[in-house]
Amino acid sequence: MIRFALTLVFFGVLSLVVGSLVSGDDYFDWGVTGGLFALAVAGECARFWLKRSRAKKRQSSGI
C-alpha cells in the first residue's frame, strides 16, 4: 500500500509540473494536470487489480 501511495504522490507532482509547463504565462492548465493524474490512478488501480486477481488464481482449494 505504501508503494501505491508513493506512486500516486510521484505522478501527482509530475502532472502538476507538466501542467505548469504546458500552461505558459496565461493560466494553469488543470485539464492536462487532471488528465495525467487520472491516467496514473487508472494505471495503478489496474496494476493492483491484476496483481490481486493473479493471487486469487493461485489459491488452492485445499481439501
ABEGO torsion letter per residue (X at the ends): XAAAAAAAAAAAAAAAAAAAAAAEAABBBAAAAAAAAAAAAAAAAAAAAAAAAAAAAABBAGX
